[in-house]
Amino acid sequence: MGGMRRARLADGTSVACLNASEARVLDLHVDGYLDHGIALADDAVVLDVGANIGLFGVRTVQRLPRARVFAFEPVPAIHAVASANAAEYGDGRMTVFDYGLSAAPGRLAFTYFPRCPALSTAHPEDWDEPGAFQAAVRGNLASARQATPLARLVPGFMSPLLARWLTAAREQVDAELKTVSQVIDEQGLTRVDLLKVDCEGAELEVLQGVRPEHWPLIGQVVAEVHDLDGRLDAVRGLLEGHGFELVTEREAGFEATRLHNIFATRGPA
């Protein structure tokens, strides 16, 4: 499928990517993480779990003059791109780590889809439900039509064939895992203004990797949750138990999937 290439985003920014159309779609989603009361100060500290090619981090340091971003992307091919973007645009304030985060340290196999890197996952079984991947492809096509004119030429009824083609090529990669609390300790963080979790099925495990004494340091959480096996209720219960107020939404175009976005903020003291 080829290696690193370039994509020009809507504002003219040229970034490293693996798939130019996918990069433009990812950039369209950046502002969506800052809905429902999620706000970042100029000196925000952000943990970006499942950073993909690093566009959320890039946009954060571009917009906020003293922000720091700690990004995590365990798939080597994607990590290399995120690191290139951090080097070019991160202003020394964005660091990309080559490991994933989970409930406990260890190692885990990830499935990398070279034809659709953004859907690479440690939980490929999440896509085994009949029609699940096709529904995600339909949602991505809807987003792609906003970002790439050529995507408008792809009819919706082609999504099952496209889904099969996108997942036909896959690779298994082995990666290290750490926990959010290990990162807080190792980086000496006294606060995390936003914990962003978008890691294709591992969101509950990531949140379970926060030790009780570290939850008060976390001001906001945004998580994409695959609602399988009670995962949505478990994530909501965990966050509410640590004092967060929640808004849950279904992203436009993804109503037929099990994907939900949770926006968690601290209520009045």
Long-range contacts (C-beta under 8 A, 24 or more apart in sequence): 1-114, 1-115, 1-169, 3-77, 4-80, 4-81, 4-84, 10-147, 13-58, 13-89, 15-53, 15-55, 15-58, 15-85, 15-88, 15-89, 16-53, 16-81, 16-84, 16-85, 16-88, 17-53, 17-81, 18-53, 18-77, 18-78, 18-81, 18-114, 18-117, 19-115, 19-116, 19-117, 20-148, 21-144, 21-147, 21-148, 21-150, 21-151, 22-116, 22-117, 22-118, 23-53, 23-55, 24-144, 24-147, 24-148, 25-118, 25-140, 25-143, 25-144, 25-146, 25-147, 25-148, 26-52, 26-53, 26-55, 26-118, 27-55, 27-59, 27-147, 28-143, 28-146, 28-147, 29-143, 30-55, 30-56, 30-59, 32-251, 32-261, 33-196, 33-222, 35-249, 35-263, 36-247, 36-249, 36-263, 36-265, 37-247, 37-263, 37-265, 38-194, 38-220, 38-222, 38-263, 38-265, 39-220, 40-64, 40-67, 40-193, 40-194, 41-193, 42-66, 42-67, 43-67, 43-68, 44-68, 44-193, 44-194, 45-70, 45-189, 45-191, 45-192, 45-193, 45-194, 46-70, 46-192, 46-193, 46-194, 46-196, 47-72, 47-180, 47-183, 47-192, 47-194, 47-195, 47-196, 48-72, 48-196, 49-100, 49-101, 49-180, 49-195, 49-196, 49-197, 49-198, 49-199, 49-206, 50-100, 50-197, 50-198, 50-199, 50-200, 50-202, 51-82, 51-96, 52-78, 52-82, 52-117, 52-118, 52-198, 53-78, 53-81, 53-82, 53-85, 53-117, 54-81, 54-82, 54-83, 54-85, 54-86, 54-94, 54-96, 55-85, 56-196, 57-82, 57-85, 57-86, 57-90, 57-94, 57-96, 58-85, 58-86, 58-89, 58-90, 58-94, 60-94, 61-89, 61-90, 61-91, 61-93, 61-94, 62-89, 66-93, 67-93, 68-93, 68-94, 69-93, 69-94, 69-95, 70-95, 70-97, 70-183, 70-187, 71-95, 71-96, 71-97, 72-96, 72-97, 72-99, 72-100, 72-101, 73-97, 73-98, 74-98, 74-99, 74-100, 74-110, 74-173, 74-175, 74-176, 74-177, 75-110, 75-112, 75-117, 75-120, 75-173, 75-175, 76-173, 76-175, 77-112, 77-114, 77-117, 78-112, 78-117, 78-120, 97-183, 98-175, 98-176, 99-175, 99-176, 99-177, 99-178, 100-175, 100-176, 100-177, 100-178, 100-199, 100-202, 101-177, 101-178, 101-179, 101-180, 101-183, 101-199, 101-202, 101-206, 101-209, 102-177, 102-178, 102-179, 102-202, 102-205, 102-206, 102-208, 102-209, 103-179, 103-205, 103-206, 103-208, 103-209, 104-177, 104-179, 104-209, 105-176, 105-177, 105-178, 105-179, 105-182, 106-176, 106-177, 107-174, 107-175, 107-176, 107-177, 108-174, 108-175, 108-177, 109-172, 109-173, 109-174, 109-175, 110-172, 110-173, 110-174, 110-175, 111-170, 111-171, 111-172, 112-170, 112-171, 112-172, 112-173, 113-166, 113-167, 113-169, 113-170, 114-169, 114-170, 114-171, 115-165, 115-166, 115-167, 115-168, 115-169, 116-140, 116-166, 116-167, 119-166, 119-200, 120-200, 121-199, 121-200, 121-201, 121-202, 122-199, 122-200, 122-201, 122-202, 123-200, 123-201, 123-202, 123-226, 124-170, 126-200, 126-201, 126-226, 126-228, 126-258, 127-167, 129-228, 129-258, 131-256, 132-257, 132-258, 133-163, 133-166, 133-167, 134-159, 134-160, 134-163, 135-254, 135-256, 135-257, 136-163, 136-254, 136-257, 136-259, 137-162, 137-163, 137-166, 138-253, 138-256, 139-251, 139-253, 139-254, 139-256, 139-257, 139-259, 140-253, 142-252, 142-253, 143-253, 178-209, 179-209, 179-210, 179-211, 180-206, 180-207, 180-209, 180-210, 180-214, 181-209, 181-210, 181-211, 181-214, 182-209, 184-214, 184-217, 189-217, 190-217, 191-217, 191-218, 191-219, 192-217, 192-218, 192-219, 193-219, 193-220, 194-219, 194-220, 194-221, 194-222, 195-220, 195-221, 195-222, 196-221, 196-222, 196-223, 197-221, 197-222, 197-223, 197-224, 198-222, 198-223, 198-224, 200-226, 201-226, 201-228, 203-231, 203-235, 204-231, 204-234, 204-235, 204-238, 207-235, 207-238, 207-239, 208-238, 215-242, 215-243, 218-242, 219-265, 219-266, 220-263, 220-264, 220-265, 220-266, 221-262, 221-263, 221-264, 222-261, 222-262, 222-263, 222-264, 223-261, 223-262, 223-264, 224-259, 224-260, 224-261, 224-262, 225-259, 225-260, 225-261, 225-262, 226-258, 226-259, 227-258, 227-259, 227-260, 228-258, 232-260, 232-262, 235-262, 236-262, 239-264, 243-267
